Amino acid sequence: MAKSTSCMTIDERYAYLQIQYECYCRATKPEKNCLLDEMMAVTGLTRNHLIELLQHPPKRQARQQQRHNSYAAATDAALQVLWEAQNYTGAERLQAVLWPTAQALERAGELTLTPQVRQDLQQMSVSTLHRHLRQ
């Protein structure tokens, strides 16, 4: 079955599964099949994953280890300048032109890059860009 087109956040998904858990526990086998079909359509999760989640009351677990800042403030500042220069484009498109734009802005005197910032900009992934641009 195809994934749902609705954009459910993880918190919304767990709230929905907590509500459905009560019905699922009381349901007979044929009713469980119908419930699983409905939950697959709503959440976009696979049948096996839903069965696994519904073995116990669904509870979202906190991160074991919080993310730490892997890039310096200078890298974030340079990233903001580059993002503005690219007219606030999305992370996927920005990542493709990030390094050439940084070089062009440095030649024009609009941006000063340290060796560490150069390295950071060259190796930054799309998901990391997305996280840093949301801040």
Secondary structure, DSSP 8 states (H G I E B T S, - for coil): ----SS---HHHHHHHHHHHHHHHHH--HHHHHHHHHHHHHHH---HHHHHHHTTS-------SS-----S-HHHHHHHHHHHHHTTS--HHHHHHHHHHHHHHHHHTTS----HHHHHHHHH--HHHHHHHHH-
